[in-house]
Amino acid sequence: MVSYPIRIARDTYRGRDARKMQKAADHNRDVAELERKINEMLRNQMEPVKVYSWAGIAQETGMSYDFIKSVGYSIDCGSNGFTATAPAA
């Protein structure tokens, strides 16, 4: 189980290839936005424990399911989502 706030792993490319640097920067920007949206969902969580699915997060955020599934694994190693506890009051 995870608790607020969550952190999603970033792309750590450190080479000199400009195309790859831009790709990593774009990826990290999208990850930061997803992380912000998920943390907002967790802050508003009323249940003591709640299950979040990748499909539900995709629907809620408008981001692609494939993207969320690929980066979301780093949240709690869940293949379909993760379970979160409510933030402390």
HUDA-V139242 format. One record per residue. N is the residue number from 1. RES is the residue in one letter. OMEGA is omega in whole degrees, 0 to 359 (none if undefined). Layout:
n->N res->RES omega->OMEGA
n->N res->RES omega->OMEGA
This chain:
n->1 res->M omega->178
n->2 res->V omega->175
n->3 res->S omega->181
n->4 res->Y omega->355
n->5 res->P omega->176
n->6 res->I omega->177
n->7 res->R omega->178
n->8 res->I omega->181
n->9 res->A omega->180
n->10 res->R omega->173
n->11 res->D omega->186
n->12 res->T omega->180
n->13 res->Y omega->181
n->14 res->R omega->181
n->15 res->G omega->183
n->16 res->R omega->180
n->17 res->D omega->185
n->18 res->A omega->180
n->19 res->R omega->179
n->20 res->K omega->177
n->21 res->M omega->179
n->22 res->Q omega->179
n->23 res->K omega->179
n->24 res->A omega->180
n->25 res->A omega->178
n->26 res->D omega->179
n->27 res->H omega->182
n->28 res->N omega->176
n->29 res->R omega->179
n->30 res->D omega->178
n->31 res->V omega->179
n->32 res->A omega->178
n->33 res->E omega->178
n->34 res->L omega->179
n->35 res->E omega->178
n->36 res->R omega->182
n->37 res->K omega->179
n->38 res->I omega->179
n->39 res->N omega->175
n->40 res->E omega->178
n->41 res->M omega->180
n->42 res->L omega->178
n->43 res->R omega->182
n->44 res->N omega->182
n->45 res->Q omega->180
n->46 res->M omega->180
n->47 res->E omega->179
n->48 res->P omega->178
n->49 res->V omega->180
n->50 res->K omega->177
n->51 res->V omega->177
n->52 res->Y omega->179
n->53 res->S omega->178
n->54 res->W omega->180
n->55 res->A omega->179
n->56 res->G omega->178
n->57 res->I omega->178
n->58 res->A omega->180
n->59 res->Q omega->182
n->60 res->E omega->186
n->61 res->T omega->183
n->62 res->G omega->178
n->63 res->M omega->184
n->64 res->S omega->179
n->65 res->Y omega->182
n->66 res->D omega->178
n->67 res->F omega->182
n->68 res->I omega->179
n->69 res->K omega->183
n->70 res->S omega->181
n->71 res->V omega->183
n->72 res->G omega->180
n->73 res->Y omega->182
n->74 res->S omega->180
n->75 res->I omega->183
n->76 res->D omega->178
n->77 res->C omega->179
n->78 res->G omega->183
n->79 res->S omega->180
n->80 res->N omega->182
n->81 res->G omega->179
n->82 res->F omega->177
n->83 res->T omega->183
n->84 res->A omega->172
n->85 res->T omega->180
n->86 res->A omega->178
n->87 res->P omega->179
n->88 res->A omega->183
n->89 res->A omega->none
